[in-house]
Amino acid sequence: MTFKVSRLGDIAEIIDSLHKTPKYAAEGKPMVRVTDVKYGPLKLGSAYKVNEEVFKEFSCRYTPSVGDIVITRVGSYGNTSFVVNPDFCLGQNTAAIIPKISSRYLFLALNSDALRNQIESLVVGSTQKTLSLKAISNLQIPRFNPDLENFIAEVGSQLDDKIEFNHQINQTLEQMAQALFKSWFVDFEPVKAKIAARQRWQALQPENEPASPVCYAAEFDEPPAVGDLESCMNRAAMQAIAGKTAAQLDALHAEDPERYRELYETAALFPSAMQASELGEIPEGWEALPLSQMIKLIGGGTPKKSEPAYWNGEICWFSVKDAPQDGNIFVIDTEDKITEKALKNSPTKLLPIGTTIITARGTVGKLALTGVLTAMNQSCYGIVGSDGTGSCLNYLRIHKAVDTLKKNSHGAVFDTITRATFDTVLQPQAPLDLRQRFEEVVMCTFEAIKNNLRQSKTLSELRDTLLPKLLSGELTVPDAEAQLAEVADA
């Protein structure tokens, strides 16, 4: 199959950003910087804000529209995102591409190997690489008939949309796990529910009469149920754990008695009183401990870059650039890989699956949970529980500690988390049986996140295989459709 090429400047309008550093604000509208531009839809959630006056100034050249493409020009050059929410302004070192052809086709073409090679040949500068506006305009875009370009856009969109959907699911799943962790180990909701249930139960007992077996469930306005005090408190804790009403618990008991029994046993693991501690009030029988006493730290290392026999192997080697997106949690692949020889002849170590990694120097506080056997560089720590805590709970309590660890990091040149920094974080430590039950509860959530991530990796690999062949004319439409059907049926 033959194809022609078009100069990008002939099939799109290219608009530069203002070449100045703005004053950012705590509140306002998003400004897109180089760090915000990553493959896929342009996400504004972590973008810096500017006030209305700055926003108007930086919008004078360009008003975004859905389907536009943003490209980076300096430092991390040549990265692109497509616009889905146009409520932003361009920050310096970026440019906008307004397509006159299929936007998604152009976006996919700009991310092909052929265009990446062109971009590499056009950047200038020894200290800070720069992609000029003229170079962007002169990029040669492969062109086909409109039907084929639309098909390529559709294939890429289907795969990218499924990957993005998996990411959104993973964000929701992580939020659910975080919420459960907070309920049990930060807000102590099941314990407080038991305390409130006991107070209501006692308030119902007539003065100078033996205790009655009548109690109320967690909500004041629900009808009384018969049972002893312990059962009443456990039922209240069950409602706090499962987010169910008393009536819903009764329905669960009738429909799934095994699940009801497991929930009751979980509730029974929580105490029904609080005690004073260095953290304030924590559940009775728990301890307030430095994080350093609850974990084991593992160091990393970098094999010699000058030794070819150490690199391009099959062992994942983690650095900050491999930190997963919010929600994805796991690292299942890395950009760089090392060999067995590198593992034997360098300080780096192979981390067990289920180890939490935290970046500890420069860019501090990025987290990942190893989904495969992984080594890492010396700017990270591997963290496992030293107290019988499972990998999911260990990850969640490190996540809870990140802000304090970052705040207490230090260093003359780079922010650094040291081993001593973990002494500065105090957390409540629940008994082992409760920690083990929490691990059982959240494990399926973490496994679902990992499975979605693996599926997205497969889809990404398919996209990166199909699209270059379609763009080069090597692959026909029927062949591409057959490969897509195989994935859909898998």
Secondary structure, DSSP 8 states (H G I E B T S, - for coil): ---EEEEHHHHEEEEE--SS----BSSSEEEE-GGG--SSB---TT-EEE-HHHHHHHTSS----TT-EEEE-BSSTT-EEE-S----EE-TTEEEEEESS-HHHHHHHHTSHHHHHHHHHH-B-SSS-B--HHHHHT-EEEE--HHHHHHHHHHHHHHHHHHHHHHHHHHHHHHHHHHHHHHHHTS-HHHHHHHHHHHHHHHTS-TTS---SEE--SSTTS--EE--HHHHHHHHHHHHHHT--HHHHHHHHHH-HHHHHHHHHHHHTS-S-EEEETTEEEETT-EEEEGGGTEEEE------TT-GGGEEEEEEEE-GGG---TTT-EE---SEEE-HHHHHSSS---B-TT-EEEE-BSS---EEEESS-EEE-TTEEEEEESSS--HHHHHHHHHHHHHHHHHT-B-SSS-B--GGGGGG-EEEE--HHHHHHHHHHHHHHHHHHHHHHHHHHHHHHHHHHHHHHHHHT-S-HHHHHHHHHHHHH-
